[in-house]
Amino acid sequence: HVLELENIRLRQDRTLEMQPVRIEDSDTKYYKRKAVRLVKVVWDEKTSDSTWEVEDAMKDLYPHLFETPS
């Protein structure tokens, strides 16, 4: 088998750093009566791998995902 690797960057500790592709959905959950905004982040377009993340944390790390097209 021959695998074609895309632009993959490994950290010094040999862990893989994934970059998010897009925000697919959002939701509000309540924890101890406090509203927490969550966003569904797609990490891999081909496999549709995605996770739910805290919106504020994602805005700090990846602000470009939240920019509205003009």
C-alpha positions in Angstrom: 0.0 0.0 0.0 1.2 3.5 -0.8 -0.1 6.3 1.3 0.0 9.9 0.1 0.5 12.3 3.0 -0.9 15.7 2.9 0.6 18.7 4.5 1.0 17.2 8.0 3.0 18.8 10.7 4.3 16.8 13.7 5.2 18.5 17.0 8.5 17.8 18.6 6.8 15.2 20.9 5.6 13.5 17.7 1.9 14.4 18.2 -0.2 15.5 15.3 -1.6 19.0 15.2 -4.9 19.1 13.4 -6.3 22.4 12.0 -10.1 22.9 11.9 -11.8 23.1 8.5 -15.0 24.8 9.4 -17.8 25.3 12.0 -20.7 23.0 11.1 -23.3 23.6 13.8 -23.8 25.3 17.2 -25.8 24.7 20.3 -26.2 26.0 23.9 -25.9 23.6 26.8 -26.6 24.4 30.4 -24.2 23.4 33.2 -25.2 24.3 36.7 -27.6 27.0 35.3 -24.9 28.6 33.2 -25.3 28.7 29.4 -22.3 27.4 27.5 -22.1 27.9 23.7 -20.7 24.9 21.8 -19.8 24.6 18.2 -19.4 21.5 16.1 -15.9 21.7 14.5 -15.1 19.7 11.4 -11.4 18.6 11.6 -11.1 16.5 8.4 -13.1 17.1 5.2 -12.5 13.6 3.8 -13.6 11.6 6.8 -16.0 14.2 8.3 -14.3 13.9 11.7 -15.8 16.4 14.0 -16.1 17.3 17.7 -18.1 19.6 19.9 -16.0 22.4 21.4 -16.6 25.4 23.6 -17.2 28.4 21.3 -15.1 30.9 23.3 -12.1 28.6 23.3 -12.4 28.1 19.5 -12.8 31.8 18.9 -9.5 32.5 20.8 -7.6 29.7 19.0 -9.1 30.0 15.5 -10.8 33.5 15.0 -10.8 33.1 11.2 -13.5 30.4 11.5 -15.9 33.0 12.9 -15.4 35.7 10.4 -18.4 36.6 8.3 -17.9 37.0 4.6 -18.4 40.5 3.4 
